[in-house]
Amino acid sequence: MVDDDTDASLRGRDLLGLGGLLVGGVVGGLVVGVLLDNWLDAAPVFELIGITLGIVLAGVGFWLRVRSALRG
């Protein structure tokens, strides 16, 4: 019998959380970028910076969560 707590795999809820992390990072960066562009009248500078930062931060968060899940 396999103990579910020691199984080093990703389940459906873990994968949904990872997907939400990726989407949230990109969308969050975009929203912040759009707000800054509207406020500073600098379109599309901050939109591109926000999307880039969102992708990078979401990728790092994704990597950290997968690494910790697989280490068990």
N, CA, C and O of each residue as an XYZ file, in Angstrom:
288
protein
N       0.840     -1.177      0.000
C       0.000      0.000      0.000
C       0.886      1.242      0.000
O       1.874      1.298      0.731
N       0.537      2.237     -0.816
C       1.323      3.453     -0.950
C       0.706      4.542     -0.081
O      -0.499      4.788     -0.122
N       1.556      5.181      0.701
C       1.097      6.284      1.530
C       1.002      7.534      0.669
O       1.998      7.954      0.081
N      -0.190      8.138      0.583
C      -0.406      9.287     -0.296
C       0.407     10.509      0.113
O       0.728     11.338     -0.739
N       0.750     10.643      1.397
C       1.479     11.820      1.848
C       2.937     11.811      1.398
O       3.550     12.874      1.293
N       3.502     10.645      1.131
C       4.902     10.580      0.733
C       5.069     10.426     -0.770
O       6.198     10.337     -1.253
N       3.991     10.394     -1.509
C       4.042     10.248     -2.963
C       4.504     11.566     -3.581
O       3.846     12.593     -3.417
N       5.639     11.542     -4.295
C       6.197     12.763     -4.883
C       5.658     12.960     -6.293
O       6.383     12.784     -7.272
N       4.388     13.325     -6.392
C       3.793     13.578     -7.692
C       2.851     14.765     -7.573
O       2.515     15.208     -6.475
N       2.444     15.258     -8.698
C       1.529     16.389     -8.727
C       0.139     15.889     -9.080
O      -0.051     15.197    -10.080
N      -0.814     16.241     -8.261
C      -2.200     15.832     -8.482
C      -2.952     16.932     -9.222
O      -2.395     17.990     -9.514
N      -4.203     16.677     -9.518
C      -5.025     17.624    -10.257
C      -5.116     18.982     -9.603
O      -4.983     20.002    -10.279
N      -5.340     19.017     -8.303
C      -5.449     20.311     -7.620
C      -4.127     21.055     -7.633
O      -4.109     22.285     -7.691
N      -3.012     20.320     -7.579
C      -1.697     20.956     -7.664
C      -1.491     21.570     -9.039
O      -0.962     22.675     -9.162
N      -1.907     20.854    -10.067
C      -1.753     21.359    -11.424
C      -2.660     22.561    -11.682
O      -2.273     23.490    -12.390
N      -3.863     22.545    -11.112
C      -4.745     23.711    -11.231
C      -4.135     24.920    -10.541
O      -4.218     26.038    -11.049
N      -3.530     24.699     -9.395
C      -2.861     25.785     -8.693
C      -1.692     26.341     -9.484
O      -1.468     27.551     -9.501
N      -0.947     25.461    -10.138
C       0.174     25.913    -10.964
C      -0.313     26.712    -12.165
O       0.286     27.725    -12.529
N      -1.387     26.261    -12.771
C      -1.968     27.001    -13.887
C      -2.472     28.368    -13.448
O      -2.289     29.364    -14.147
N      -3.106     28.403    -12.289
C      -3.570     29.678    -11.745
C      -2.421     30.616    -11.428
O      -2.531     31.828    -11.615
N      -1.325     30.060    -10.952
C      -0.134     30.865    -10.668
C       0.411     31.499    -11.948
O       0.756     32.680    -11.964
N       0.485     30.711    -13.013
C       0.986     31.236    -14.289
C       0.058     32.303    -14.862
O       0.513     33.367    -15.282
N      -1.231     32.020    -14.878
C      -2.201     32.979    -15.416
C      -2.237     34.241    -14.555
O      -2.263     35.355    -15.077
N      -2.239     34.060    -13.248
C      -2.284     35.209    -12.351
C      -1.074     36.113    -12.481
O      -1.193     37.337    -12.423
N       0.091     35.508    -12.657
C       1.299     36.313    -12.816
C       1.264     37.152    -14.074
O       1.584     38.340    -14.039
N       0.881     36.550    -15.179
C       0.849     37.271    -16.453
C      -0.254     38.328    -16.451
O      -0.022     39.471    -16.844
N      -1.444     37.949    -16.012
C      -2.570     38.895    -15.999
C      -2.315     40.008    -14.986
O      -2.614     41.172    -15.252
N      -1.767     39.654    -13.832
C      -1.455     40.666    -12.828
C      -0.435     41.670    -13.335
O      -0.596     42.876    -13.145
N       0.609     41.178    -13.976
C       1.596     42.081    -14.550
C       1.009     42.976    -15.624
O       1.345     44.157    -15.710
N       0.137     42.415    -16.440
C      -0.521     43.197    -17.496
C      -1.410     44.284    -16.895
O      -1.383     45.428    -17.348
N      -2.187     43.935    -15.890
C      -3.098     44.908    -15.275
C      -2.313     46.050    -14.634
O      -2.662     47.219    -14.803
N      -1.261     45.716    -13.905
C      -0.439     46.764    -13.290
C       0.194     47.637    -14.376
O       0.254     48.859    -14.240
N       0.661     47.007    -15.444
C       1.245     47.762    -16.544
C       0.251     48.703    -17.215
O       0.585     49.848    -17.517
N      -0.946     48.232    -17.444
C      -1.979     49.075    -18.064
C      -2.325     50.249    -17.147
O      -2.467     51.381    -17.609
N      -2.459     49.980    -15.866
C      -2.771     51.065    -14.926
C      -1.662     52.110    -14.891
O      -1.937     53.310    -14.885
N      -0.420     51.662    -14.867
C       0.698     52.611    -14.872
C       0.769     53.384    -16.188
O       1.043     54.584    -16.194
N       0.522     52.695    -17.300
C       0.524     53.386    -18.592
C      -0.567     54.449    -18.671
O      -0.333     55.543    -19.185
N      -1.738     54.138    -18.171
C      -2.824     55.117    -18.179
C      -2.510     56.292    -17.262
O      -2.812     57.440    -17.590
N      -1.913     56.009    -16.129
C      -1.600     57.048    -15.151
C      -0.473     57.955    -15.650
O      -0.532     59.174    -15.484
N       0.561     57.350    -16.267
C       1.729     58.113    -16.709
C       1.704     58.465    -18.198
O       2.616     59.127    -18.693
N       0.675     58.031    -18.905
C       0.535     58.266    -20.343
C       1.802     57.834    -21.100
O       2.403     58.613    -21.840
N       2.184     56.571    -20.890
C       3.427     56.061    -21.473
C       3.210     54.745    -22.211
O       4.122     53.920    -22.273
N       2.025     54.534    -22.771
C       1.703     53.258    -23.410
C       2.666     52.946    -24.541
O       3.073     53.877    -25.236
N       3.036     51.773    -24.759
C       2.848     50.505    -24.062
C       4.045     50.093    -23.204
O       4.260     48.902    -22.980
N       4.820     51.055    -22.724
C       6.060     50.755    -22.014
C       5.810     49.879    -20.791
O       6.400     48.806    -20.671
N       4.953     50.317    -19.895
C       4.741     49.569    -18.664
C       3.927     48.294    -18.871
O       4.030     47.358    -18.077
N       3.129     48.251    -19.918
C       2.425     47.007    -20.245
C       3.430     45.913    -20.575
O       3.314     44.785    -20.095
N       4.414     46.252    -21.396
C       5.432     45.268    -21.768
C       6.304     44.884    -20.578
O       6.645     43.714    -20.406
N       6.664     45.866    -19.760
C       7.451     45.577    -18.557
C       6.645     44.702    -17.605
O       7.178     43.750    -17.036
N       5.363     45.020    -17.428
C       4.510     44.244    -16.533
C       4.325     42.813    -16.994
O       4.376     41.886    -16.185
N       4.109     42.623    -18.290
C       3.954     41.266    -18.820
C       5.250     40.481    -18.640
O       5.229     39.316    -18.244
N       6.382     41.131    -18.936
C       7.672     40.453    -18.794
C       7.933     40.059    -17.348
O       8.319     38.923    -17.072
N       7.725     40.986    -16.432
C       7.918     40.665    -15.014
C       6.941     39.588    -14.549
O       7.308     38.714    -13.763
N       5.699     39.648    -15.032
C       4.713     38.632    -14.667
C       5.126     37.250    -15.140
O       4.984     36.271    -14.408
N       5.639     37.166    -16.363
C       6.088     35.874    -16.889
C       7.267     35.344    -16.085
O       7.306     34.166    -15.728
N       8.227     36.219    -15.802
C       9.417     35.795    -15.058
C       9.043     35.353    -13.649
O       9.461     34.285    -13.204
N       8.261     36.163    -12.946
C       7.888     35.812    -11.569
C       7.002     34.568    -11.520
O       7.152     33.740    -10.621
N       6.090     34.429    -12.467
C       5.248     33.234    -12.508
C       6.090     32.003    -12.817
O       5.855     30.937    -12.248
N       7.067     32.135    -13.709
C       7.954     31.009    -14.016
C       8.781     30.582    -12.825
O       8.959     29.388    -12.586
N       9.291     31.550    -12.070
C      10.075     31.227    -10.872
C       9.179     30.568     -9.826
O       9.570     29.575     -9.212
N       7.982     31.114     -9.622
C       7.051     30.510     -8.673
C       6.649     29.103     -9.082
O       6.547     28.212     -8.240
N       6.423     28.905    -10.366
C       6.091     27.589    -10.900
C       7.227     26.608    -10.616
O       6.996     25.501    -10.129
N       8.451     27.023    -10.923
C       9.613     26.163    -10.728
C       9.800     25.806     -9.254
O      10.099     24.656     -8.930
N       9.629     26.770     -8.371
C       9.794     26.511     -6.927
C       8.727     25.547     -6.412
O       9.027     24.654     -5.620
N       7.500     25.721     -6.854
C       6.424     24.824     -6.390
C       6.602     23.398     -6.925
O       6.408     22.428     -6.193
N       6.963     23.281     -8.181
C       7.172     21.936     -8.745
C       8.357     21.261     -8.074
O       8.303     20.073     -7.755
N       9.424     22.015     -7.862
C      10.613     21.451     -7.202
C      10.283     20.979     -5.800
O      10.700     19.889     -5.410
N       9.543     21.773     -5.025
C       9.210     21.336     -3.674
C       8.232     20.167     -3.673
O       8.290     19.313     -2.789
N       7.329     20.120     -4.660
C       6.385     19.007     -4.739
C       7.086     17.704     -5.094
O       6.730     16.645     -4.577
N       8.070     17.776     -5.963
C       8.764     16.564     -6.376
C       9.774     16.098     -5.354
O      10.118     14.917     -5.327
N      10.260     16.990     -4.513
C      11.170     16.595     -3.437
C      10.410     15.881     -2.330
O      10.968     15.076     -1.583
N       9.152     16.190     -2.246
C       8.291     15.448     -1.367
C       8.207     15.900      0.017
O       7.486     15.305      0.818
